[in-house]
Amino acid sequence: MSTSGAVAAASMQAEKRITQALREAGAVSPDTAMALAPGRLIQRGALRRLVRRSAVVEAGEGRYWLDDPAYQEMRNTRSSRAILLLFGLAAVLVIGAAVFVSKAGAQTPAVVPEPRPDQLAFRALYEELVETNTTLSEGDCTLASNRMLARLTAAGYSAEDAQVIVPEDQPKFGSLVATLQGSDTSAPAILLLAHIDVVEARRSDWQRDPFTLVEEDGYFYARGASDDKAQASVWVDTFIRLKAEGFQPRRTLKMALTCGEETADHWNGVQWLLEHRPETLSAGFALNEGAGGNLDADGNRLALNVQAGEKVYQDFTLTLTNPGGHSARPRKDNAIAAMGAGLDRLVKHDFPLEVTPVTRAYFTALIQTSPQFADDLRLLTSETPDAAAALRLGAANPVWNAMLRTTCIPTLIEGGHAPNAQPQKVEANVNCRILPGHTIAETQGQIERVLAVPGVTIATVGDPSPTSPPPPLTPEILDPVRQVAGRIWPGVPVVPTLSTGATDGRFTNAAGIPTYGMTGMFTDPDGNGVHGLNERLRVRSLYEGRDFLYEVVKLYAK
């Protein structure tokens, strides 16, 4: 192969990777332009050529955006012979030509834009919060709150505007609350809500230290990198940016970073504030965790979700006793075997299918973005939902199944007292996520019928979660979301969704504060390790979600 042929092939590939990166990042207009940092002459040459032919437009300060129609026209004007030759050479020199490939592989953009200065400052704030351990066993939410308070104070917020509230009997459960006063005192406030406590994480289980923020392969890794310190960091950053900008909201903005969302049966900060300091949370509506965006396996954006309503969380303790006896004289009614058989029936049981207005709208939107499931999605969203289609969709995506029915699964089990004795007692915890409109007592009765284990007792664990109807998705809520999302992610549908997990929104909704799940952060189909091992969030998703929430909040507050 000639040197000129190799250069041509590499140049072609470089052009493709530059345009692909701009398209995937949503940089398709002047106001969504992003920075590029080409590192070799061939890359700079490809970029100059794209600019010269108006396929890529420079927006100043090293930022660029893709004019897709101009790019397609540029491609079409090339001769077929040249195109075939270049692609053939590129296949041979794929390693040398992949000048923009990031270590993250197919799921991340080929060109990772260099962070803007403001993003680097935000990253430092995010890192500080993520690396402050806030688990129940060893963490300290009060410390995390004070660290974020220090940043608000440095930004110009007074002690009256921002403070850490610490309950006398819970010294490590302090909440950060802050206010940016609006000009219209008659207008209901807007509450920006997030929790800063995180699920436990053992270093021996993780590939990396769970309490050290690691940026690798296009992702941030750490416990809380997503749930929920990403949004908590954005809220603090938003308050700082608004103060620096001199923004005067018409509607008062409130922020509350609370503790105990992950361990509400132990203690919950939102419940405590509603009871003891209700003025800190009082608002016309609240923005909270509960919904982000969906990506497919290749990192393509499918839909941006806005959560309205969530399933009810409830644990049940199942207990089965037995006289037991010597293991050399086994009984046919072995307590462990009986409990195991009942739990197996429960796991295999499908609670009744229910398609609500919210889930119908969600699955209808997916018809356009998930063509491989389009036939089943049409059957599911028809006037009479097709049960077989629902089962196929649920098998393809466990989250879809959870949106369509109540789910109950065993999560803990303990039984027996000696290796050479028959078990005298077995206990199991069954965790249920109950669709709105159904009671805890009703679900308990269904568990008992499905288990079909004589002698088993079932008891609820903790105080029942409050229940309330889903908040309305009015134009006041959805229009700003669609406006900002359309600018950042053109063509990505905004869809309502039902949260399959529990959030602090169950308390604020019940208190009369309509609460919507909204992060703008797109996540992978596998759930990104939230509540599990090696929790992660795409770098791209964090920075995009930050900009999205900032712009949406400003529109709401005007």
Secondary structure, 3 states (H helix, E strand, C coil): CCHHHHHHHHHHHHHHHHHHHHHHCCCCCHHHCEECCCCCHHHHHHHHHHHHCCCEEEEECCEEEECHHHHHHHHHCCCHHHHHHHHHHHHHCHHHHCCCCCCCHHHCCCCCCCCCHHHHHHHHHHHHHHCCCCCCCCCCHHHHHHHHHHHHHHCCCCCCCEEEECCCCCCCCCEEEEEECCCCCCCCCEEEEEECCCCCCCCCCCCCCCCCCEEECCEEECCCCCCCHHHHHHHHHHHHHHHHHCCCCCCCEEEEEECCCCCCCCCCHHHHHHHHCHHHCCCCEEEECCCCEEECCCCCEEEEEEEEEECEEEEEEEEEECCCEECCCCCCCCHHHHHHHHHHHHHHCCCCCCCCHHHHHHHHHHHHHCHHHHHHHHHHCCCCCCHHHHHHHHHHCHHHHHHHCCEEEEEEEEECCCCCEECCEEEEEEEEEECCCCCHHHHHHHHHHHHCCCCCEEEEECCCCCCCCCCCCCHHHHHHHHHHHHHHCCCCCEEEEEECCCCCHHHHHHCCCCEEECCCCEECCCCCCCCCCCCEEEHHHHHHHHHHHHHHHHHHHC
